Amino acid sequence: MRTRSLALFLLGLIALVPAAVREGTAAEPSPAPSKSAEPAAAPALVERLAPASKLFGIQIIKFSPNSNDDIQQQFIRKNLVSVKDSYGAHVEIFESYLRDSAFKPTDKERTATLLTWVESFTKEKALAEPLLRFDRLYLKLRQAALVRHDRAAVEPLMVALEKEVLAFAKDEPKLPWAQLLVGLARQLSDVISRKSAVDKDKETYFNQASLAAVDDAGFHFVLGQLYLDYYDRTDVSNFLKLVATEFEKCLLIDSSHSNKELWSTITAIYVDIHEHYQKKDLTEPFWFEELVYKRIIKLDPTNASAHNNLSFLYSQNGVNLKEALKEAQIANQLKPNDPFLLDSLGWALYKNKLLSQSLDTLKKAAALKADVADVHFHLATVYFDKDDFPNASKEFKETIRLQPDNALAKNNLAYLYAEKGVNLDEAMRLVDDALVKLPDNAAFIDTKGWIYYKQKKYDQAVEALKKAIEQMPETSDLHLHLGTVYLTLGKTGDA
């Protein structure tokens, strides 16, 4: 897929993204199989939770790391009470203390101190259940994660903890944070390769949590971040489905689009993922690429590149062709005389069967910048459909000159030669070059079979065309070519 880079748009948004989100999206995540035990080096996901309460209008009092224990305890109590309805904010408060407290030298000591304080808050009824129950279990899970490399220390903690989190989830089946804790406990057991009392995999509980979080945008954001942070990005389809489902649920709750910072943050995450796959030359699903461009346009209707890329996406996939033309026209209105945008407009016109307008537009693009291979390829395609074979041949050759590894241009020029019955040896060389790059491409194999037919090498033609049909049995042109060969051989029954 040829697209214009969205890096500049990303730079404009990245300042809006909380640091924890940026760190999660920028780093290469550790691969995490969805339904198998993870290696001992895998992270404990409970340590990776990073709520962004500020995005949802929740203000947390800034922690003062140099205060003494009594002052810190009162600060934690006051802060927890001030956000008594937000589980995510409580996680942030605990993480702030664990990260910044100067009076306890180790995470283990800091976590134990927090747990002691929360137990005291329970006795004085400073906060209500089930939030305090969540706080206690979250901190116990953090304790277990800290000693996960010490089997003798972690085993009794996990035995007790799994019983507690399962009971919590049973008592609070509609509380997503309870289901999340069960999934996190199961993941920790997987990390240390112990037999878990939690009988389902972590994704089952994460999914149950997502279903329970009907109107909790903050929870969906946390779960989206968690998937973003740990799930294997090379499993492109599943990774994007998990991440986008949670972030889109988050945005759906804010259907009035009143939370601009939230929309900007999630859009920036999408753009970052998109750029990551572009750099890795990995193909994204159509729906995700469409989502990226639509989200950008929602935030910035004047972004010509997003309109252009959405148009080209539709044109290349042969869908929403009227929208493709509309988006290309908008892009060119926003940024006139840009050869790349004119190329997309010309291609959208071609896809809408407006061949003369397409040709005029593509010629203008070529006049503005003569060394863009895509423009010449598109010109060649339009000329071919207009039965102007000399110009089609000329433009395919120019495409190959500018882009010697363009297998599609080589195949199409070879097919043009075969159709005209000329330069058949050169046609065979071209299609063989194309097949080196894409050996299983049915269209390329069909071209080779058609060249064999034009060379009167009928047995080789039948063999190649049968192979092409095996690859794409529903493509009528392939059957037509094979039928033509059989008719030439007098095999009317096979034809």
Secondary structure, 3 states (H helix, E strand, C coil): CCCCCCHHHHHHHHCCCCHHHHHHHHCCCCCCCCCCCCCCCCCCHHHHCCCCHHHHCCCCCCCCCCCCHHHHHHHHHHHHHHCCCCHHHHHHHHHHHHHHCCCCCCHHHHHHHHHHHHHHHHHCCCCCCCHHHHHHHHHHHHHHHHCCCCHHHHHHHHHHHHHHHHHHHHHCCCCHHHHHHHHHHHHHHHHCCCCCCCCCCHHHHHHHHHHHCCCCHHHHHHHHHHHHHHCCCCCHHHHHHHHHHHHHHHHHHCCCCCCHHHHHHHHHHHHHHHHHHHHHCCCCCHHHHHHHHHHHHHHCCCCHHHHHHHHHHHHHHCCCHHHHHHHHHHHHHHCCCCHHHHHHHHHHHHHCCCHHHHHHHHHHHHHHCCCCHHHHHHHHHHHHHCCCHHHHHHHHHHHHHHCCCCHHHHHHHHHHHHHHCCCHHHHHHHHHHHHHHCCCCHHHHHHHHHHHHHCCCHHHHHHHHHHHHHHCCCCHHHHHHHHHHHHHCCCCCCC
